[in-house]
Amino acid sequence: MYYLTYYEEYPIYEPAEGGYYYSGCNAVEWAYDENMDDVINYIPKFAEKFDLEIVKFHEGVAEYFRECFDEDFGSIIVAIEKSKYIGDERYICIENDTDFKSRESGWHPYE
């Protein structure tokens, strides 16, 4: 199974050591299919839905993704809106079963 997962980051404030920010991340929406080609063909529509710029979409992209997953790359960002602010990025990843929602993160205790 392959997934297109839309992630949104958010800022987290840690008051320790004078205070600092880091980003958390939630999987907000996803689409999936057993056929990688169908998932890849859905990338432009999914990116348009969230108004994101596609960063890795070219002829032969299906073969590129297959190679990445064969080498266990996990998840690959295919569309993104970057930000200069911590916790303000949004992006879409193509992921496999094992790495689905693996980019989610949140608050963790100061160490």
NUMAR-441482 format. One record per residue (C-alpha): x negated, y, z; residue number from 1; residue in one letter. Coordinates in steps of 0.05 Angstrom, whole numbers. Layout:
BEGIN
- X_Y_Z_NUM_A
...
// end
This chain:
BEGIN
- 0_0_0_1_M
- -25_70_-17_2_Y
- -2_135_14_3_Y
- -2_208_-4_4_L
- -2_243_64_5_T
- 9_317_76_6_Y
- -29_343_137_7_Y
- -24_410_173_8_E
- -76_433_222_9_E
- -61_476_283_10_Y
- -107_513_332_11_P
- -120_487_402_12_I
- -150_532_455_13_Y
- -197_502_506_14_E
- -209_550_565_15_P
- -272_514_590_16_A
- -341_544_579_17_E
- -313_614_567_18_G
- -260_589_518_19_G
- -262_564_447_20_Y
- -216_538_393_21_Y
- -215_473_354_22_Y
- -164_445_306_23_S
- -113_391_316_24_G
- -78_357_257_25_C
- -10_326_244_26_N
- 15_283_187_27_A
- 78_319_167_28_V
- 103_281_107_29_E
- 82_223_63_30_W
- 100_183_1_31_A
- 77_112_-13_32_Y
- 76_57_-64_33_D
- 42_-10_-74_34_E
- 16_12_-142_35_N
- -42_62_-138_36_M
- -27_89_-208_37_D
- 44_109_-186_38_D
- 17_144_-125_39_V
- -36_180_-167_40_I
- 17_202_-217_41_N
- 57_232_-160_42_Y
- -1_277_-136_43_I
- 17_338_-179_44_P
- 90_337_-157_45_K
- 72_327_-84_46_F
- 20_383_-87_47_A
- 70_430_-120_48_E
- 121_415_-66_49_K
- 73_442_-13_50_F
- 42_495_-58_51_D
- -28_466_-54_52_L
- -85_468_-104_53_E
- -105_400_-132_54_I
- -180_389_-123_55_V
- -192_319_-151_56_K
- -149_304_-211_57_F
- -180_288_-277_58_H
- -180_235_-331_59_E
- -204_170_-301_60_G
- -183_191_-231_61_V
- -148_124_-218_62_A
- -214_87_-230_63_E
- -251_137_-185_64_Y
- -201_125_-128_65_F
- -205_49_-137_66_R
- -281_53_-131_67_E
- -276_96_-68_68_C
- -227_48_-35_69_F
- -269_-12_-56_70_D
- -327_20_-19_71_E
- -281_33_41_72_D
- -282_109_38_73_F
- -216_110_75_74_G
- -179_173_57_75_S
- -194_224_2_76_I
- -170_296_1_77_I
- -136_309_-66_78_V
- -104_378_-53_79_A
- -120_432_-2_80_I
- -108_502_22_81_E
- -171_524_58_82_K
- -172_578_111_83_S
- -225_618_147_84_K
- -187_608_211_85_Y
- -193_547_257_86_I
- -131_503_254_87_G
- -100_536_193_88_D
- -115_488_136_89_E
- -65_444_99_90_R
- -83_386_54_91_Y
- -59_322_20_92_I
- -99_257_24_93_C
- -92_192_-12_94_I
- -100_136_39_95_E
- -95_61_44_96_N
- -58_19_97_97_D
- -117_18_145_98_T
- -129_93_143_99_D
- -57_118_140_100_F
- -51_177_188_101_K
- -124_169_209_102_S
- -136_244_204_103_R
- -86_260_259_104_E
- -118_291_320_105_S
- -97_332_379_106_G
- -117_358_446_107_W
- -171_319_482_108_H
- -201_333_551_109_P
- -262_377_555_110_Y
- -325_336_563_111_E
// end
